[in-house]
Structure formats: structure tokens, C-alpha cells
Amino acid sequence: MAAREQIIFQPYTRGKRGAIAAAPAIACRTQGEAQRRADKAMEAGRFIGAHIVRVVNDEAAGDYGEPEVLGLVGVVPEAN
């Protein structure tokens, strides 16, 4: 099986004591779709922020690539 690209919309909410908490991630077909979802969710006030991430995985070979942040909106956790 060849490597497969995944685009992920990762939204965030306010958790306990005001901490940033990840909501369930949503797989998208394209970066544009992920950006539209992020924009709509932010306009509706459902989330405080979101990452749009690209990951390339080859599950058959056990190769899992590093996430590449394609975009972000609002308040998101700091990268380590």
C-alpha cells in the first residue's frame, strides 16, 4: 500500500479551569474543505480555535509521518 495523505481539522474548546482541550478531530478531503470547516466553526462560536494539519502515513510499512501544520485559527495550544 502506498503512502496516504490525510488532511485533519483539529478543533479546540475550553476545558476545565480554562485550559485548551482538543475536540474530536475531523478528516477532510482537501485543505480547502478543512479551512471552510474551521472558518464556519469559528463564526458559529463552537470552538475557540483549530489546527489544519497534513499527515502522510504508510500503514503497511509502519511509517507515520510528522504532522505538518497547514493553518490555524483562533486560540490553539503552543507547539513544544
C-alpha positions as CSV (number, residue, x, y, z in Angstrom):
1,M,0.0,0.0,0.0
2,A,1.4,3.4,-0.9
3,A,1.7,6.4,1.4
4,R,-1.6,8.2,2.0
5,E,-2.1,11.9,2.7
6,Q,-4.6,12.9,5.4
7,I,-5.9,16.4,6.0
8,I,-7.3,16.9,9.5
9,F,-9.3,19.6,11.1
10,Q,-8.4,19.6,14.8
11,P,-10.7,21.9,16.8
12,Y,-10.2,23.1,20.4
13,T,-12.5,24.1,23.2
14,R,-12.1,25.4,26.7
15,G,-11.7,22.6,29.1
16,K,-11.7,22.5,32.9
17,R,-10.2,25.6,34.6
18,G,-9.9,27.4,31.2
19,A,-7.3,25.0,29.7
20,I,-7.4,24.4,26.0
21,A,-8.9,21.0,25.2
22,A,-8.9,19.1,21.9
23,A,-12.3,18.2,20.5
24,P,-12.6,15.2,18.2
25,A,-10.6,15.5,15.0
26,I,-12.3,15.5,11.7
27,A,-10.8,14.0,8.5
28,C,-11.3,16.2,5.4
29,R,-10.7,15.6,1.7
30,T,-8.8,18.8,1.0
31,Q,-7.1,21.7,2.7
32,G,-9.8,24.0,1.4
33,E,-12.5,21.8,3.0
34,A,-10.7,21.9,6.3
35,Q,-10.3,25.7,6.1
36,R,-14.0,26.1,5.4
37,R,-15.0,23.9,8.4
38,A,-12.6,25.9,10.6
39,D,-14.0,29.2,9.5
40,K,-17.6,28.2,9.9
41,A,-17.0,26.7,13.3
42,M,-15.2,29.8,14.5
43,E,-18.0,32.1,13.1
44,A,-20.6,29.9,14.9
45,G,-18.6,30.1,18.2
46,R,-18.5,26.4,18.6
47,F,-14.7,26.3,19.1
48,I,-12.0,28.7,20.4
49,G,-9.5,27.6,17.7
50,A,-8.4,24.9,15.3
51,H,-5.4,23.5,13.5
52,I,-5.4,22.3,9.9
53,V,-2.9,19.5,9.7
54,R,-1.5,17.3,6.9
55,V,-0.1,13.9,7.7
56,V,1.4,11.3,5.3
57,N,1.2,7.7,6.5
58,D,2.2,4.3,5.1
59,E,0.4,1.9,7.4
60,A,1.6,-1.2,5.6
61,A,5.3,-0.1,6.1
62,G,4.6,1.2,9.6
63,D,5.7,4.7,8.6
64,Y,3.9,7.5,10.2
65,G,5.0,11.0,9.1
66,E,5.3,14.1,11.3
67,P,2.2,16.3,11.2
68,E,2.6,19.5,9.1
69,V,0.5,22.4,10.3
70,L,-1.1,24.0,7.2
71,G,-3.1,26.6,9.0
72,L,-4.6,27.7,12.3
73,V,-7.4,30.0,13.5
74,G,-8.2,31.3,16.9
75,V,-6.6,30.0,20.1
76,V,-4.6,26.8,19.8
77,P,-2.1,25.0,22.1
78,E,1.6,26.0,21.9
79,A,3.8,23.7,20.0
80,N,6.6,22.0,22.1
